[in-house]
Amino acid sequence: MLLNRIEKALMNNPVRAAVQRSVEAKRLLEMGGRMSGGRALEVGCGRGVGAQVILEQFGAEKVDAFDLDPSMVELARRRLARFGDRARVFVGDAARIDAADATYDAVFDFGIIHHIPAWREAMGEIFRVLKPGGKLYAEEVLRAFLAAPLMRRLFEHPREDRFDHAEFRAELERRGFRLLASRELAGLFGWYVAERPRPS
Ligand SMILES: C[S@@+](CC[C@H](N)C(=O)[O-])C[C@H]1O[C@@H](n2cnc3c(N)ncnc32)[C@H](O)[C@@H]1O
């Protein structure tokens, strides 16, 4: 689901970029470690700050990044042009990821899965495109935040079948992930690092 005007303004500003760099990326790095090279995917890249963080802070060699909203993709393309062929940006849908099975060493979700009506399918897609041994790094907004009356008034999100911390963890496991670490803040936000296991 596309962002409304208010949420778009909140996402496309320097405060959001600073939080993404110094709080969210830092926490996910502590939980899951750096990539040391390899190929990463960011689902719902917005204006491209996350993809930049993936290259600069997580140490990916290359990143593919996509978003449902062509105007966000355009902003991300401009931001990431300085990285040349290390960054590729395109319009896409996380519920139907345009990539072959087992393509990526890591997939990043900076707060987008709660925007997807068919979020469970998106989790299956992320599992599919990860290589065995690859990791999902996810930062998510939980049901209690989305259901708060003020948030409902300000933002537009799908209302059916949203998730809390336990349900997000359970869906990861149901899809075949091995959960490596997770944290929750006041039932409102969650952070997750999970691995697609190698065949034994
Ligand atoms: C809350 S914003 C987060 C943007 C960015 N990840 C960040 O942290 O600044 C959610 C983004 O997900 C995108 N989005 C929503 N549904 C999507 C889907 N099914 N597939 C890909 N992107 C989607 C929206 O267009 C928006 O840019």
The ligand as a Gaussian input file, in Angstrom:
#p B3LYP/6-31G(d) Opt

LIG

0 1
 C        7.219000       3.405000       5.845000
 S        7.943000       3.541000       4.258000
 C        9.620000       3.064000       4.571000
 C       10.554000       3.478000       3.473000
 C       12.017000       3.161000       3.744000
 N       12.240000       1.727000       3.874000
 C       12.495000       3.899000       4.968000
 O       12.741000       3.250000       5.993000
 O       12.590000       5.120000       4.924000
 C        7.284000       2.135000       3.425000
 C        7.711000       2.041000       1.963000
 O        7.259000       0.798000       1.457000
 C        6.745000       0.987000       0.153000
 N        5.829000      -0.147000      -0.111000
 C        4.581000      -0.337000       0.363000
 N        4.099000      -1.521000      -0.051000
 C        5.087000      -2.096000      -0.793000
 C        5.197000      -3.324000      -1.505000
 N        4.194000      -4.208000      -1.553000
 N        6.351000      -3.600000      -2.161000
 C        7.367000      -2.712000      -2.147000
 N        7.319000      -1.528000      -1.505000
 C        6.194000      -1.224000      -0.834000
 C        6.095000       2.352000       0.187000
 O        5.947000       2.900000      -1.104000
 C        7.115000       3.105000       1.056000
 O        8.136000       3.696000       0.292000

